[in-house]
Amino acid sequence: MEHIKIGILNLMQNKLETMANFKIALGDEVELKFYYSATRYVDRNLDEHITENMQPLDLNEIKDLDGFIITGSPVEKLDFPQVSYFDEINELLDLLDQINIPQLYVCWGAMAALNRLYNIDKKILPHKAFGIFQNQILKNSLLLENISDNFPAPHARYAEMNHEQIINNPELKVEAISENGLLTLIESNKKNQTFIFSHLEYQKDGLDKEYHRELNSPKIKHPLPALNYYSSLDHKPMFSWRQTQRNFYQNWLQTVSSHKLTTC
C-alpha cells in the first residue's frame, strides 16, 4: 500500500484509549497524526500523556494529509450550537469538503458532518442504542468488501439522524442499517465522504468500559449493560466484530491510497 498519512481529530472523553483503538484498527502501515480540539482546551489542562501524543487542531496542516477521521464525542444530546467547539468543527468540515480528501466521520462526527454538509437534522433516541447488533447491507460498496451481510458491529449512542432527509438527498446513499433500524453506514455519491455510526474501532472491552463509566457518572441514571455482548457462558465480553473491524478499516485505507495515487 502507498505510504499514507491520516489525521484524526480525537473528540472522545477517553482520548488515550481512543487513540489506541484507532492505532489497532488502522494498523502499522499508515502514519497517524492525532489532534484534539484547540478551542475546547484553551483554558483547561490536559493529561501530559495526551499532549505528548496529540496536538491541538491546526487547519494549516490538513492539506498535507491523505485522509482524515473525526471521531465520536459524548455530546449527542446537545444541540449542535451548544457544543463548545462547534465553530472549530464547522471550519474543519468546510475545509475537508473543499479539498475533498477521503473523510471518515464516526458516530457524533458523522452527525455533525451530515448536519453541516447536508443539512440533515439530528433527533434524540427514546433510549440509548447500546450493544452488538447485526447490520444489513443495502448497497454494494468497496468499503464492505469481504464483509458478510448481517455483520456484527457495536453501536453506542443516544441520537440518530433524520432518515427521510437522508433518503431524499440524491447526494447520499445508505449502505447499511442495523437490525433495529438505525443507521450504520452512509456514503456520499459525489464526495470522498463516509459516515459510520457504528464504533467499529472499539476493541473487545470497549463497551464494557463505557458501561462502567456510565455506572460511575452522576449524570446518567440507571444505565444498562450492552446487549448481545456478554457471553452466556462466562458473562465476559465477546469480540464478535474483530474481523469486520479489520476488513472495514483496510477497505477504507485502500480508498485513501487509491485517491492519493490519482491525485499525485
ROTOR-678310 format. One record per residue: residue number from 1; residue in three letters; z negated, x negated, y negated of N, C-alpha, C in turn. Coordinates in steps of 0.02 Angstrom, whole numbers, plus 50000, padded with zeros to 5 digits. Each point is the difference from the previous one (the first is absolute). Layout:
BEGIN
R_NUM_Ala_Z_X_Y_Z_X_Y_Z_X_Y
...
This chain:
BEGIN
R_1_Met_50000_49958_50060_50000_50042_49940_50000_49956_49938
R_2_Glu_50038_50021_49950_50001_49966_49935_49929_49995_49972
R_3_His_49984_49943_49968_49934_49994_49969_49995_50051_49943
R_4_Ile_49949_50041_50004_49991_50051_49949_49929_49999_49972
R_5_Lys_49995_50022_49938_49936_50000_49965_49984_50072_49979
R_6_Ile_49943_50024_50024_49979_50069_49988_49939_50002_49955
R_7_Gly_50004_50041_49948_49942_50012_49958_49964_50063_50023
R_8_Ile_49934_49999_49998_49960_50057_50022_49947_50015_49947
R_9_Leu_50004_50058_49970_49948_50022_49954_49946_50035_50042
R_10_Asn_49942_49968_50005_49946_50023_50043_49952_50043_49959
R_11_Leu_50004_50065_50010_49959_50047_49963_49942_50029_50041
R_12_Met_49993_49977_50061_49949_50027_50044_49931_49974_49980
R_13_Gln_49949_50038_50016_49931_49981_49985_49981_49938_50041
R_14_Asn_50019_50000_50063_49984_49944_50045_50058_49949_49997
R_15_Lys_50005_49963_49946_50058_49959_49986_50010_49944_50052
R_16_Leu_49947_49967_50020_50008_49945_50048_50023_50025_50068
R_17_Glu_49972_50056_50021_50022_50030_50064_50073_50022_49995
R_18_Thr_50018_50030_49944_50069_50022_49989_50048_49941_50001
R_19_Met_49981_49946_49967_50042_49940_50000_50010_49975_50071
R_20_Ala_49947_49998_50039_50005_49977_50070_50044_50047_50041
R_21_Asn_49994_50065_49987_50041_50049_50036_50074_49987_49990
R_22_Phe_50020_49990_49937_50071_49990_49985_50025_49932_50025
R_23_Lys_49957_49950_49999_50020_49936_50028_50017_50006_50074
R_24_Ile_49960_50039_50036_50013_50009_50072_50062_50043_50010
R_25_Ala_50005_50055_49962_50056_50046_50009_50067_49968_49983
R_26_Leu_50001_49957_49949_50063_49970_49977_50015_49934_50035
R_27_Gly_49951_49969_50030_50012_49940_50039_50001_49936_49959
R_28_Asp_50012_49945_50034_49995_49934_49969_50065_49974_49971
R_29_Glu_50054_50037_50010_50066_49973_49980_50017_50015_49927
R_30_Val_49957_50037_49965_50015_50017_49931_49945_49973_49954
R_31_Glu_50018_49989_49938_49953_49977_49950_49973_50061_49963
R_32_Leu_49934_50007_49999_49969_50058_49969_49962_49979_49937
R_33_Lys_50009_50038_49947_49963_49988_49938_49962_50063_49983
R_34_Phe_49934_49996_49999_49958_50059_49989_49977_50004_49928
R_35_Tyr_50003_50061_49974_49978_50013_49931_49947_50055_50001
R_36_Tyr_49958_50000_49949_49956_50057_49987_50016_50025_49930
R_37_Ser_49976_50060_49985_50014_50030_49934_49969_49960_49944
R_38_Ala_50041_49981_49952_49975_49961_49943_49957_50043_49954
R_39_Thr_50019_50063_49991_49963_50043_49953_49936_50028_50030
R_40_Arg_49999_50008_50066_49940_50028_50033_49941_49953_49994
R_41_Tyr_50014_49934_49999_49946_49951_50003_49994_49957_49938
R_42_Val_50018_50029_49943_49995_49962_49937_49927_49981_49986
R_43_Asp_49955_50047_50007_49929_49989_49985_49956_50003_50062
R_44_Arg_50029_49989_50058_49961_50004_50062_50010_49936_50040
R_45_Asn_49946_49978_50030_50003_49939_50040_50024_50016_50071
R_46_Leu_50042_49956_50026_50024_50007_50068_49970_49945_50043
R_47_Asp_49992_50016_50064_49977_49951_50048_50044_49938_49997
R_48_Glu_49969_49942_50002_50039_49937_49994_50050_49993_50057
R_49_His_49986_50029_50058_50047_49997_50055_50064_50039_49984
R_50_Ile_49993_50052_49958_50058_50038_49978_50040_49959_49950
R_51_Thr_49967_49973_49950_50036_49962_49949_50030_49936_50027
R_52_Glu_49973_49974_50054_50029_49940_50031_50064_50016_50038
R_53_Asn_50008_50062_50021_50058_50019_50041_50048_50047_49967
R_54_Met_49981_50028_49943_50043_50047_49964_49997_49984_49926
R_55_Gln_50048_50026_49964_50001_49990_49928_50016_50066_49965
R_56_Pro_49982_50005_49936_50016_50062_49964_50076_50010_49997
R_57_Leu_50021_50063_50002_50071_50016_49999_50033_49971_49938
R_58_Asp_50056_49966_50012_50040_49971_49945_50072_50024_50009
R_59_Leu_50021_50044_49957_50067_50029_50007_50055_49949_49992
R_60_Asn_49985_49945_49967_50050_49948_49990_50019_49965_50066
R_61_Glu_49958_50007_50051_50013_49967_50063_50041_50043_50049
R_62_Ile_50007_50064_49984_50030_50047_50047_50073_49981_50016
R_63_Lys_50035_49976_49949_50071_49984_50010_50012_49943_50049
R_64_Asp_49947_49962_50014_50006_49943_50046_49984_50019_50073
R_65_Leu_49984_50063_50011_49981_50024_50067_50060_50033_50034
R_66_Asp_49997_50001_50066_50054_50032_50039_49983_50071_50020
R_67_Gly_49937_50018_49998_49979_50068_50017_49930_50011_49972
R_68_Phe_49979_50063_49997_49934_50015_49971_49969_50059_50036
R_69_Ile_49934_49995_50010_49960_50053_50031_49944_50021_49952
R_70_Ile_49991_50065_49992_49940_50026_49966_49959_50036_50052
R_71_Thr_49938_49979_50008_49957_50028_50052_49973_50068_49980
R_72_Gly_49962_50028_50045_49963_50061_49984_49942_49984_49953
R_73_Ser_49966_50053_49979_49941_49993_49957_49958_50063_50008
R_74_Pro_49934_49993_50000_49957_50058_50013_49991_50045_49938
R_75_Val_50056_50019_49969_49997_50040_49939_50043_50063_50005
R_76_Glu_50014_50022_50063_50046_50057_50008_49975_50063_49965
R_77_Lys_49934_50008_49995_49973_50062_49971_50007_50002_49924
R_78_Leu_50014_49944_49969_50008_49997_49928_50071_50019_49980
R_79_Asp_50008_50035_49944_50066_50008_49971_50026_49931_49980
R_80_Phe_50065_49990_50004_50026_49933_49987_49977_49971_49932
R_81_Pro_50002_50037_49946_49978_49970_49936_49926_49981_49998
R_82_Gln_49960_50026_50046_49929_49983_50002_49987_49932_50031
R_83_Val_50049_49972_50034_49992_49935_50033_50001_49946_49947
R_84_Ser_49951_49955_50001_49990_49952_49946_50059_49953_49991
R_85_Tyr_50037_49987_50053_50057_49954_49996_50067_50037_50001
R_86_Phe_49999_50062_49979_50059_50044_50003_50059_49970_49961
R_87_Asp_49988_49977_49939_50055_49972_49959_50028_49936_50031
R_88_Glu_49956_49959_50027_50022_49938_50032_50044_50015_50061
R_89_Ile_49980_50048_50040_50039_50019_50059_50069_50026_49979
R_90_Asn_50002_50041_49948_50064_50028_49978_50047_49945_49974
R_91_Glu_49973_49952_49965_50042_49944_49977_50029_49963_50060
R_92_Leu_49959_49988_50051_50023_49966_50060_50054_50042_50035
R_93_Leu_49987_50065_50008_50048_50043_50034_50067_50002_49964
R_94_Asp_49998_50004_49934_50062_50001_49961_50039_49935_50009
R_95_Leu_49963_49944_50002_50033_49935_50008_50031_49994_50070
R_96_Leu_49963_50019_50051_50026_49997_50068_50060_50045_50009
R_97_Asp_49998_50059_49970_50056_50046_50002_50062_49969_49966
R_98_Gln_49988_49964_49948_50055_49970_49962_50033_49942_50038
R_99_Ile_49959_49955_50028_50029_49941_50033_50021_50016_50072
R_100_Asn_49971_50054_50028_50021_50027_50064_49995_49951_50059
R_101_Ile_49949_49958_50000_49985_49963_50061_49968_50049_50049
R_102_Pro_50001_49985_50065_49968_50045_50049_49927_50013_49983
R_103_Gln_49982_50063_49999_49932_50021_49982_49970_50041_50056
R_104_Leu_49937_49987_50017_49964_50039_50049_49936_50026_49967
R_105_Tyr_49995_50065_49996_49943_50032_49969_49958_50034_50054
R_106_Val_49935_49985_50002_49957_50021_50055_49948_50050_49975
R_107_Cys_49996_50057_50033_49950_50052_49987_49996_50018_49925
R_108_Trp_49944_49983_49965_49997_50018_49929_50055_49965_49961
R_109_Gly_50018_49939_50020_50056_49966_49968_50063_50041_50004
R_110_Ala_50011_50033_50058_50058_50044_50009_49995_50062_49955
R_111_Met_49940_50026_49994_49990_50058_49957_50015_49984_49927
R_112_Ala_49973_49944_49977_50011_49981_49930_50074_49986_49987
R_113_Ala_50034_49968_50047_50071_49983_49991_50043_50063_50001
R_114_Leu_49987_50046_50046_50039_50062_50003_49990_50041_49937
R_115_Asn_49940_49999_49974_49986_50037_49938_50036_49969_49940
R_116_Arg_49995_49935_49994_50030_49966_49943_50076_49999_50002
R_117_Leu_50027_49985_50059_50072_49989_50005_50040_50064_50013
R_118_Tyr_49966_50050_50031_50037_50061_50019_49966_50064_49979
R_119_Asn_49946_49995_49961_49964_50058_49973_49976_50047_50055
R_120_Ile_49977_49971_50056_49972_50040_50054_49925_50011_49987
R_121_Asp_49977_50062_50009_49931_50016_49986_49955_49984_50060
R_122_Lys_49938_49984_49985_49948_49987_50051_49954_50060_50005
R_123_Lys_49975_50013_50059_49950_50053_50010_49945_49975_50045
R_124_Ile_49940_50025_49990_49943_49981_50041_50000_50042_50064
R_125_Leu_49989_49967_50056_49998_50034_50065_49934_50039_50008
R_126_Pro_50000_50053_50040_49938_50037_50012_49945_49956_50029
R_127_His_50019_49952_50040_49952_49951_50028_50038_49936_50013
R_128_Lys_49964_49945_50009_50031_49936_50009_50040_49997_50065
R_129_Ala_50060_49974_49995_50039_49985_50060_49977_49932_50025
R_130_Phe_49968_49998_50057_49967_49938_50022_50003_49994_50076
R_131_Gly_50043_49956_50023_50004_49990_50072_50067_49970_50020
R_132_Ile_50011_49996_50065_50062_49976_50028_50041_50061_50020
R_133_Phe_50058_50008_49969_50042_50058_50013_50069_49978_50025
R_134_Gln_50030_50043_50041_50069_49988_50021_50046_50018_49942
R_135_Asn_50056_49963_49995_50045_50009_49943_50071_50009_50024
R_136_Gln_50030_50055_49980_50067_50018_50022_50052_49968_49955
R_137_Ile_50051_49969_50031_50055_49971_49963_50052_50055_49986
R_138_Leu_50015_50011_49936_50047_50052_49980_50070_49973_49988
R_139_Lys_50004_49938_49977_50065_49969_49985_49999_49928_50021
R_140_Asn_50059_49976_50021_50006_49930_50020_49990_49955_49940
R_141_Ser_49968_49944_50012_49989_49951_49947_49994_49931_50031
R_142_Leu_50025_49950_49964_49991_49931_50024_49926_49983_50005
R_143_Leu_49959_50032_49959_49928_49985_50001_49967_50026_50064
R_144_Leu_50032_50046_50034_49971_50030_50060_50034_49976_50064
R_145_Glu_50040_49947_49995_50030_49972_50060_49946_49973_50047
R_146_Asn_50009_50012_50064_49953_49979_50053_49933_50035_49994
R_147_Ile_49999_50056_49965_49940_50042_49995_50017_50068_50030
R_148_Ser_49961_50022_50048_50016_50062_50036_49980_50061_49959
R_149_Asp_50033_50056_50015_49981_50063_49969_49928_50017_50019
R_150_Asn_49966_50035_49955_49930_50018_50010_49956_49938_50005
R_151_Phe_50014_49951_49957_49962_49937_50001_49930_50011_49970
R_152_Pro_49950_49964_50025_49932_50006_49973_49992_49959_49936
R_153_Ala_49963_50026_49953_49987_49963_49938_49937_50027_49967
R_154_Pro_49962_49957_49966_49939_50022_49966_50015_50032_49932
R_155_His_49968_50056_49987_50003_50033_49934_49929_50004_49974
R_156_Ala_49993_49989_49936_49933_50002_49969_50008_50015_49926
R_157_Arg_50001_50064_49982_50009_50017_49930_49977_50071_49985
R_158_Tyr_49988_50011_49934_49975_50064_49976_50055_50040_49964
R_159_Ala_50060_49973_49995_50051_50033_49960_50068_49995_50034
R_160_Glu_50047_50040_49975_50068_50004_50027_50047_50015_49942
R_161_Met_50063_49982_50008_50049_50014_49949_50037_50066_50016
R_162_Asn_50030_50029_49949_50032_50065_50005_50063_49995_50045
R_163_His_49998_50032_50057_50055_49995_50048_50064_50031_49973
R_164_Glu_49993_50059_49969_50060_50035_49975_50037_49959_49948
R_165_Gln_49963_49968_49955_50032_49959_49949_50037_49941_50031
R_166_Ile_49970_49971_50052_50032_49943_50034_50063_50022_50036
R_167_Ile_49996_50054_50038_50057_50025_50038_50058_50019_49953
R_168_Asn_49984_50026_49941_50051_50022_49953_50027_49944_49957
R_169_Asn_49973_49939_50009_50025_49944_49961_50053_49963_50041
R_170_Pro_50063_50000_49977_50053_49968_50040_49994_49924_50005
R_171_Glu_49956_49970_49961_49992_49928_50002_49948_49977_50051
R_172_Leu_49966_50049_50031_49948_49983_50048_50014_50030_50068
R_173_Lys_49978_49966_50053_50007_50027_50067_49935_49989_50039
R_174_Val_49975_50054_50030_49940_49997_50041_50022_49979_50070
R_175_Glu_49973_49944_50024_50022_49973_50064_49949_50009_50056
R_176_Ala_49937_50013_49983_49950_50013_50052_49943_50040_49970
R_177_Ile_49973_50045_50041_49942_50039_49981_49949_49998_50057
R_178_Ser_49937_50011_49983_49948_49998_50051_49996_50067_50038
R_179_Glu_49965_50000_50055_49994_50060_50042_49967_50057_49963
R_180_Asn_49959_49985_49948_49969_50053_49961_50039_50015_49935
R_181_Gly_50064_49979_49999_50044_50020_49946_49994_49960_49936
R_182_Leu_49968_49943_50003_49993_49958_49940_50055_49947_49998
R_183_Leu_50014_49977_49941_50051_49949_49990_49980_49935_50034
R_184_Thr_50049_49967_50030_49988_49934_50029_50046_49948_49969
R_185_Leu_50065_50014_49996_50047_49950_49975_50055_50034_49960
R_186_Ile_50012_49973_49940_50054_50023_49956_50038_49939_49975
R_187_Glu_50066_50006_49994_50040_49947_49969_50043_50029_49945
R_188_Ser_50017_49958_49953_50049_50018_49949_50070_49992_50028
R_189_Asn_50045_50045_49981_50070_49995_50021_50039_49948_49961
R_190_Lys_49976_49984_49940_50038_49957_49955_49966_49934_49984
R_191_Lys_49935_49999_50003_49962_49941_49981_49968_49968_50062
R_192_Asn_49975_49939_49991_49966_49965_50055_49925_50017_49999
R_193_Gln_49986_50064_50009_49932_50026_49993_49979_50036_50064
R_194_Thr_49944_49980_50027_49971_50031_50060_49930_50024_49983
R_195_Phe_49983_50060_50023_49935_50030_49986_49969_50017_50067
R_196_Ile_49946_49966_50018_49967_50013_50064_49929_50025_49987
R_197_Phe_49984_50056_50032_49935_50031_49988_49949_49983_50055
R_198_Ser_50024_49970_50053_49955_49975_50052_49976_49930_49983
R_199_His_49938_49986_50017_49973_49932_49991_50017_49958_50062
R_200_Leu_50064_49989_50012_50020_49961_50058_49974_49929_49997
R_201_Glu_49982_49976_49940_49974_49931_49995_49930_49993_50026
R_202_Tyr_49964_50056_50010_49931_49996_50026_49999_49965_50067
R_203_Gln_49948_49960_50010_49988_49970_50065_49955_50046_50042
R_204_Lys_49983_49980_50058_49967_50043_50049_49938_50035_49973
R_205_Asp_49959_49964_49962_49935_50028_49978_50003_50029_49930
R_206_Gly_50061_50006_49971_50005_50022_49930_49972_50069_49986
R_207_Leu_50018_50048_50042_49975_50069_49989_49925_50005_50012
R_208_Asp_49975_49961_50047_49928_50000_50014_49962_49973_49940
R_209_Lys_50025_49946_49970_49968_49972_49940_50003_50050_49942
R_210_Glu_50056_50034_49993_50007_50049_49947_49950_50057_50009
R_211_Tyr_49992_50023_50062_49952_50054_50014_49929_49978_49982
R_212_His_49981_49940_50017_49932_49977_49986_49990_49987_49925
R_213_Arg_50053_49980_49964_49994_49995_49927_49986_50068_49970
R_214_Glu_50032_50051_50025_49989_50067_49974_49931_50027_50019
R_215_Leu_49977_49982_50060_49932_50021_50020_49948_49971_49952
R_216_Asn_50013_49940_49974_49953_49967_49955_50012_50014_49927
R_217_Ser_50049_50043_49985_50015_50015_49931_49966_50065_49978
R_218_Pro_49962_49999_49945_49968_50061_49977_50050_50050_49971
R_219_Lys_50061_49978_49987_50051_50043_49969_50035_50045_50052
R_220_Ile_49993_49983_50064_50037_50036_50052_49950_50037_50045
R_221_Lys_50007_50065_50004_49955_50041_50039_50029_50014_50069
R_222_His_49961_49988_50051_50016_50018_50069_50069_49974_50023
R_223_Pro_50012_49935_49995_50064_49973_50025_50003_50007_50076
R_224_Leu_50060_50009_50025_50011_50008_50071_50036_49939_50028
R_225_Pro_49986_49981_50061_50035_49943_50031_50074_50015_50010
R_226_Ala_50039_49947_50007_50072_50007_50008_50017_50035_50066
R_227_Leu_50049_50044_49997_50023_50036_50059_50045_49957_50044
R_228_Asn_49998_50011_50064_50047_49969_50048_49997_49924_49997
R_229_Tyr_49943_49973_49985_49993_49928_49985_49953_49964_50048
R_230_Tyr_49946_50035_50018_49949_49969_50043_50013_50016_50074
R_231_Ser_49994_49950_50041_50011_50009_50072_49949_50049_50029
R_232_Ser_50024_50044_50043_49954_50047_50034_49958_49965_50052
R_233_Leu_50018_49938_50017_49963_49963_50051_49941_49963_49971
R_234_Asp_50013_49960_49947_49946_49960_49972_49987_50014_49926
R_235_His_50037_50050_49973_49991_50022_49930_50014_49944_49949
R_236_Lys_50040_49951_50020_50020_49947_49954_50070_50013_49974
R_237_Pro_50018_49972_49941_50066_50011_49971_50056_49976_50046
R_238_Met_50055_50036_49999_50060_49981_50038_50054_49981_49950
R_239_Phe_50037_49947_50016_50052_49974_49955_50068_50025_50025
R_240_Ser_50009_50066_49998_50059_50030_50029_50064_49988_49959
R_241_Trp_49993_49980_49937_50058_49991_49956_50019_49927_49992
R_242_Arg_49973_49955_50040_50012_49928_49993_50075_49984_50002
R_243_Gln_50035_50025_50051_50072_49983_50006_50040_50034_49944
R_244_Thr_49981_50060_49981_50034_50034_49945_49993_49960_49936
R_245_Gln_49940_49975_49988_49989_49958_49941_50046_49939_50000
R_246_Arg_50002_49966_50056_50040_49939_50005_50074_50015_49988
R_247_Asn_50025_50053_50032_50071_50016_49993_50018_50023_49930
R_248_Phe_49957_50043_49972_50016_50026_49933_50003_49944_49948
R_249_Tyr_49949_49958_50000_49998_49948_49948_50054_49947_50011
R_250_Gln_50017_49986_50062_50056_49955_50013_50065_50031_49977
R_251_Asn_50008_50065_50011_50060_50035_49977_50005_49997_49924
R_252_Trp_49944_50012_49966_50001_49998_49927_50016_49930_49974
R_253_Leu_49970_49950_50031_50014_49931_49979_50074_49983_50011
R_254_Gln_50030_50028_50052_50071_49988_50011_50042_50030_49944
R_255_Thr_49980_50058_49974_50037_50029_49944_49992_49956_49937
R_256_Val_49941_49970_49992_49990_49955_49943_50045_49938_50007
R_257_Ser_50002_49972_50060_50041_49942_50013_50074_50015_49989
R_258_Ser_50022_50058_50025_50071_50019_49992_50017_50010_49927
R_259_His_49955_50031_49963_50012_50010_49929_50005_49934_49963
R_260_Lys_49957_49953_50017_50002_49935_49968_50067_49965_50013
R_261_Leu_50025_50005_50061_50063_49968_50017_50058_50030_49961
R_262_Thr_49997_50065_49987_50055_50032_49964_49998_49988_49925
R_263_Thr_49942_49978_49976_49994_49990_49927_49999_49926_49981
R_264_Cys_50001_49955_50049_50000_49928_49984_50066_49980_49969
